[in-house]
């Protein structure tokens, strides 16, 4: 075969691989991305830090669920707090008011930006609570559900989207089972709910004779808002990313890359004691050969950033960069202080906003700070 014919055949094969996605095909990427300087170490520049030292306006007990607004501001959850900071880290509001009246909640809920508003989902009261740009309570929307496990994911015009997880009921010895993690939509016009697609995730389940029990996630549904109406998600132990169209309720793309799995480390005695405790006995999941390949997902414009399980003291954490078509474009090691690296690996404890990365950092004295870093241009 002539060289030109070989080149055309390679291009055609690649196009057919992508076009075949409608028939359930997965885009297979090689172990090495296209970028010539892939695998470099990037050391972000710290641009600000938010601490509760010297202020009575707020405190950090365990900050998480970081969300960034269109103006670069930050909102997050903590114990009896929903804290709102501007893009420069200045404290704006605590949206949480304990109670059961209008604008009040018994516990802080998941929050996200809807335009310039912040909307909070209170699972105990089954309602969405709206706050304007000045932190003033506007209105509430009742949610027709008794499922307190709903996690607020994203808003599209007229519709909210949640993740719902059911506790898997089993009998007999503790075991690993697959349980559905389901996307649920809420119509803003009337508060009605609709069940959409489900994604199976593995859970280690302990059930007691008296009907009680507990569960430990082996793999969970990790999501990140992507472009105007999508979610980038992962829910398996092995490397696989899916792009889910919220409006169409279907997965439109699946992709992965060849990946050398990272071995798991044995659980310490302290870790074993931190898991499920039932009837005077500690339960913890069985030792696994490998860690989950994907630890977190971040998105930026038309890029999906996959936080992998590869972590080294000298270089940091390995991030893979895919474009919107699922092509493996780049990878780099993100070198941050150890407390920040732990948060990069934990969904909800960091947030990407263009060239800026917000991260929860926990110091050796158990105090917390929120750091904002500038990440140099990737592509």
C-alpha positions in Angstrom: 0.0 0.0 0.0 1.3 3.5 -0.8 2.2 5.9 2.0 -0.6 8.3 1.1 -3.2 5.5 1.2 -1.9 4.5 4.6 -2.3 8.0 5.9 -5.8 8.3 4.6 -6.7 5.0 6.1 -5.4 6.0 9.5 -7.5 9.3 9.4 -10.6 7.3 8.2 -10.1 4.8 11.0 -9.9 7.6 13.6 -13.0 9.3 12.2 -15.0 6.0 12.2 -13.9 5.4 15.9 -15.4 8.7 16.9 -18.5 8.5 14.7 -19.2 5.0 16.0 -20.0 6.5 19.5 -23.6 6.6 18.7 -23.4 2.8 18.6 -21.9 2.5 22.1 -18.2 2.7 21.2 -15.6 4.1 23.6 -12.9 6.4 22.4 -9.6 4.6 23.1 -6.7 6.9 23.7 -3.0 5.9 24.0 -1.0 6.2 27.2 0.8 9.3 25.9 -1.1 12.5 24.9 -0.5 14.7 21.9 1.3 17.6 23.6 5.0 17.7 23.0 5.7 18.8 26.6 3.3 16.4 28.3 4.4 15.2 31.7 5.9 18.5 32.9 5.6 19.7 36.5 3.4 22.8 37.0 3.8 24.8 40.2 0.8 27.1 40.6 1.2 30.6 42.1 -0.7 31.3 45.3 -2.6 34.6 44.8 -4.7 34.8 48.0 -5.6 32.9 51.2 -8.8 33.1 53.3 -8.5 32.4 57.0 -10.8 32.7 59.9 -8.0 34.0 62.1 -8.8 37.4 63.5 -12.4 37.6 62.3 -15.8 36.9 64.0 -17.7 36.9 60.7 -17.1 33.2 60.1 -15.1 30.1 61.1 -13.8 27.1 59.3 -14.8 23.8 60.8 -14.7 21.6 57.7 -15.2 23.7 54.5 -16.4 21.8 51.4 -18.7 21.9 48.4 -16.8 24.8 46.8 -18.7 26.5 43.9 -17.5 29.4 41.8 -19.8 32.0 40.3 -19.8 33.8 37.0 -18.1 36.8 38.6 -15.4 34.7 40.2 -16.9 34.7 43.7 -16.9 31.6 45.9 -19.6 30.0 47.9 -19.1 26.9 50.2 -20.6 24.9 53.0 -19.4 24.4 56.5 -20.9 23.6 59.9 -24.0 25.9 60.4 -22.7 28.1 57.6 -23.1 28.8 53.9 -20.2 31.3 53.2 -20.0 33.7 50.3 -16.7 35.4 49.4 -15.9 37.7 46.5 -13.2 36.9 43.9 -10.6 38.6 46.1 -11.5 36.5 49.1 -13.4 39.2 51.0 -16.2 37.8 53.1 -19.6 38.8 51.9 -22.4 36.8 53.6 -23.3 33.8 55.7 -26.5 32.7 54.0 -27.4 30.1 56.7 -30.0 31.0 59.2 -31.0 28.1 61.5 -34.7 27.4 61.7 -37.7 26.1 59.8 -39.2 29.4 58.6 -38.9 31.2 55.2 -35.2 31.4 54.2 -34.2 29.2 57.2 -32.8 25.7 57.3 -32.0 23.2 60.1 -28.7 22.3 58.4 -26.7 23.9 55.6 -27.4 22.5 52.1 -25.8 22.2 48.7 -25.6 25.5 46.9 -24.9 26.7 43.4 -25.0 29.9 41.3 -28.0 30.6 39.1 -26.9 33.8 37.3 -26.0 36.3 40.1 -28.1 34.4 42.7 -27.1 31.7 45.0 -29.6 28.9 45.4 -29.4 26.4 48.3 -31.1 23.0 48.5 -32.2 22.2 52.0 -32.8 18.4 52.1 -34.4 18.3 55.5 -37.0 20.9 54.5 -37.2 19.7 50.9 -36.9 23.1 49.4 -34.8 25.4 47.3 -33.9 28.7 48.9 -33.0 31.7 46.7 -30.7 34.5 47.7 -30.0 37.6 45.6 -26.6 39.1 44.8 -26.7 41.0 48.1 -27.3 37.8 50.2 -30.9 38.8 50.8 -33.5 36.0 50.9 -35.8 36.1 47.9 -38.1 33.1 47.8 -38.4 29.3 48.2 -39.4 26.5 46.0 -40.8 23.3 47.5 -39.4 20.0 46.3 -41.9 17.2 46.0 -39.6 14.5 47.4 -39.0 12.8 50.7 -35.5 11.6 49.6 -33.0 13.4 51.8 -30.1 12.0 49.8 -30.5 14.4 46.9 -27.3 16.3 46.0 -27.7 19.4 43.9 -25.5 19.2 40.7 -26.5 21.8 38.2 -29.1 24.2 36.8 -30.3 24.7 33.3 -33.0 27.3 32.4 -36.1 26.1 34.2 -34.7 22.9 35.5 -32.4 21.7 38.4 -30.5 18.5 38.4 -29.7 16.3 41.4 -27.9 13.1 42.2 -30.0 10.6 44.2 -28.4 7.6 46.0 -30.4 4.8 47.6 -29.0 2.8 50.6 -28.6 -0.8 49.3 -30.5 -3.2 51.4 -28.8 -6.6 51.8 -28.8 -9.5 54.1 -26.1 -11.9 55.4 -22.4 -11.1 55.6 -21.0 -7.7 54.6 -20.5 -7.5 50.9 -19.7 -5.3 47.9 -22.7 -4.6 45.7 -23.5 -2.2 42.8 -26.0 0.5 43.6 -27.6 3.0 41.2 -26.7 6.6 41.5 -29.5 8.4 39.7 -29.8 11.8 38.0 -33.1 13.5 38.9 -34.5 16.6 37.4 -36.7 19.2 39.1 -39.0 21.5 37.1 -38.7 25.0 38.5 -42.3 25.9 37.3 -44.0 23.4 39.7 -41.4 21.6 41.7 -42.1 18.2 40.0 -39.4 15.6 39.9 -38.4 13.2 37.1 -36.0 10.2 37.3 -33.4 10.2 34.6 -30.3 8.0 33.9 -28.6 5.9 36.5 -25.0 5.0 36.9 -23.9 2.0 38.9 -21.3 2.4 41.6 -19.8 -0.2 44.0 -20.6 0.0 47.7 -19.5 -2.1 50.7 -22.6 -2.8 52.7 -23.0 -3.8 56.3 -26.4 -4.8 57.6 -27.2 -5.6 61.2 -29.8 -8.2 62.4 -31.9 -5.4 63.9 -32.4 -3.7 60.5 -29.7 -1.1 60.8 -26.6 -0.9 58.7 -24.0 1.2 57.0 -22.2 1.6 53.7 -18.8 2.6 52.4 -18.3 3.8 48.9 -15.9 1.8 46.8 -16.6 4.0 43.8 -19.1 6.8 43.6 -20.5 9.1 40.9 -18.2 12.0 40.4 -19.5 14.8 38.3 -18.5 18.3 37.0 -20.6 20.8 35.0 -19.3 20.9 31.4 -20.1 23.5 28.7 -23.6 24.8 28.5 -25.7 21.6 29.3 -23.4 18.7 30.1 -21.9 16.8 32.9 -18.5 15.1 32.7 -18.7 12.1 35.0 -17.0 8.9 36.2 -18.4 6.1 38.4 -16.2 3.1 38.0 -13.0 1.9 39.6 -11.1 1.8 36.3 -10.4 4.7 33.9 -13.5 5.8 32.1 -15.0 9.2 31.5 -18.6 9.8 30.2 -20.1 13.0 28.9 -23.8 13.2 29.8 -26.3 15.5 28.1 -28.7 16.7 30.8 -31.3 18.0 28.4 -31.4 14.9 26.2 -30.9 12.5 29.2 -28.2 10.4 27.5 -24.5 9.7 27.4 -23.2 11.3 24.2 -19.5 10.3 24.6 -17.3 7.9 26.4 -13.5 7.9 26.5 -10.5 6.6 28.3 -6.8 6.2 27.9 -4.3 3.4 28.6 -3.4 3.8 32.2 -1.0 2.1 34.6 -3.0 1.4 37.7 -1.7 2.5 41.1 -1.5 -0.1 43.8 -3.5 0.4 47.0 -1.9 0.9 50.3 -2.9 -1.2 53.3 -5.4 0.4 55.7 -3.9 1.7 59.0 -5.6 0.8 62.3 -6.8 4.3 62.6 -8.4 4.2 59.1 -10.1 0.9 60.0 -11.6 2.4 63.1 -12.9 5.4 61.2 -15.3 3.3 59.1 -18.7 1.8 60.0 -19.2 0.9 63.7 -22.2 -1.3 64.4 -23.1 -3.3 67.6 -19.7 -2.8 69.1 -17.7 -3.8 66.0 -15.7 -1.9 63.4 -16.4 -2.8 59.8 -14.1 -1.7 56.9 -14.0 -2.7 53.2 -11.7 -5.5 52.1 -8.2 -4.6 50.9 -8.1 -3.8 47.2 -5.3 -4.4 44.8 -5.6 -1.0 43.1 -6.9 2.5 43.9 -9.6 4.0 41.8 -8.0 5.4 38.6 -10.0 8.6 38.6 -10.1 10.6 41.9 -11.7 13.8 40.7 -12.9 15.7 37.6 -12.5 19.4 36.9 -13.7 21.3 33.8 -12.5 24.5 32.1 -14.2 25.8 28.9 -13.8 22.9 26.4 -11.4 20.8 28.5 -12.0 18.0 30.9 -9.3 17.7 33.6 -9.0 14.2 35.1 -7.3 14.0 38.5 -5.7 10.6 38.5 -4.6 8.3 41.3 -0.9 8.9 40.3 0.7 10.9 43.1 4.4 11.5 43.9 6.0 13.5 46.6 8.4 15.2 44.3 6.0 16.0 41.4 2.5 16.1 43.0 -0.6 14.7 41.3 -1.0 13.7 37.7 -3.8 15.4 35.7 -4.9 14.3 32.3 -6.4 16.9 29.9 -9.0 15.8 27.3 -10.8 18.0 24.8 -14.6 18.0 24.3 -14.3 15.3 21.7 -12.6 12.9 24.2 -9.2 13.2 22.7 -6.2 13.0 25.1 -4.4 16.2 24.5 -2.1 16.8 27.5 -1.0 15.8 31.0 1.0 17.5 33.7 2.0 17.0 37.3 0.4 19.6 39.6 2.8 20.4 42.4 1.0 21.9 45.4 1.6 21.8 49.2 0.6 18.4 50.6 -2.7 19.7 52.3 -3.8 21.1 48.9 -3.0 17.9 47.1 -5.3 16.0 49.4 -8.1 18.3 48.5 -7.5 18.0 44.7 -8.1 14.3 45.2 -11.4 14.9 47.0 -14.5 16.0 45.0 -16.0 19.1 46.5 -12.9 20.4 48.2 -11.5 22.3 45.2 -13.0 24.3 42.3 -11.5 25.4 39.0 -12.3 28.8 37.5 -10.5 29.4 34.3 -6.8 29.9 35.2 -7.6 29.9 39.0 -7.9 27.0 41.3 -9.6 27.3 44.7 -8.4 24.7 47.2 -9.2 23.8 50.9 -6.0 23.4 52.9 -5.8 21.7 56.3 -2.7 22.6 58.3 -0.9 20.4 60.9 -2.7 22.1 63.7 -6.1 21.1 62.2 -7.0 24.6 61.1 -8.4 25.3 57.6 -7.8 27.9 55.0 -9.1 28.4 51.5 -6.3 29.1 49.0 -6.6 30.5 45.5 -3.9 29.6 43.0 -3.1 30.7 39.5 -2.4 27.8 37.2 -0.3 28.6 34.1 -1.9 28.1 30.7 -2.2 24.4 29.9 -2.7 24.2 26.2 
